[in-house]
Amino acid sequence: EAFASHYAADAVMTDHPGVVTFSGREAIQARYAQAFAARGPAQVVIETRIVSGEYVVDDEAISSARGSARGVVIYRVQNCLITRADYLPFQTAPVPPEPAQ
């Protein structure tokens, strides 16, 4: 819930080039609750942030026990809430298996 509280009730998430993947805060909350449950805790580091008016561009590095990913997200923020999040393709890397002993 805390994650989704940053999104407007009618927010949309898209995959590049603008294909809507989720629409509405409830759908976004359900998607991320499922992802957090499946992947476990994750750490997100914002490597670079550019703010231009109501747009925020983040270069994000995400890591968890299941692997890592890096990508760019373009957010539109209106009235202190995210109204749109456009995800450019992320580069992923699985966690390598531990050597047998």
N, C-alpha and C positions, 0 to 999 in steps of 0.2 A: 504493500500500500504506500509506503513512504516513497518508493521509487516513482510510482505512477502519480503521486500527488503533485509532481512538477509539470505534469501535462494538462492541457486544457481538456475539458469534457469532450470536445469535438476534434481533438488532435488527430493527425494522421502520421503514420510512419510509411516511408517508401524505400524500396530498393532501387538503385540506379538502373534505368533512367526514368524514374518517377512512377514505377508500378506500386500502387498502394498495397501494402501487406497487412496493415492493421489500421482500423479506424475507430476512434473513441477511447477515452481513458480506461474504461472497463476492459476492452479487448487488449489494450497495451498491458494493463495490470495482469490479466490472465496469462498472456504470453510470457511475461518476465517471471511470474511466479513459477510457471512450468519450467522455464529455462534454469532458474536458480535452484529449483528442486532437483533437476536432472544433473546439473553440473557441479553443484556444491558452491562453496564460497569462491568468489572471484575478486581480483583486484584490478581496478581500472586506473591507469595513469594517463593524465592529459599531457602529452608531450609538447604540444603547441596549441595555443588558442588564439584565434583572430576574431575580434568583435567589430562589426560594422553595422551601426544602427540596430535594427531588430534581428540581425543575423549573427550567429555564432558558428564558427568553423573549428571543430576540434579534431586534432590528430590523436587518436586514442590507442593505447597499448593495453591489452587485456590479458591477464594470466590467471590460470586456475590449475587444479590438479590434472585436468584433462588436456591441457595444452595452452597455447597462446594465440593471440590474434592481434592484428594491427590494422587500423583503418581510419577513414575520415568520415565524420558525420557533420552535416550542415543542419543546424537548428534555426528555426524561426521562433522568436520569443516575443509575445505580445501580452501586455498587462501582467508581466512577471511569470507567465506560463508558456511552456513549449506548445506551439500550435502545429508545428510540422517538424519532422526529423527525416532527413534524406540521407540514407546510408549508401556510401560508395562501396564497391566490393572490398571486403576485408581479406587480408592475407593471413592464413592460419598455419599453425605448426603444431602437430600432436606432441605430447610428452614422449620422449624416447623410452623404451622399456629398460628397466634396470637390468644390469648384467647378472646372469645366473652365477650362483656361488656354490 
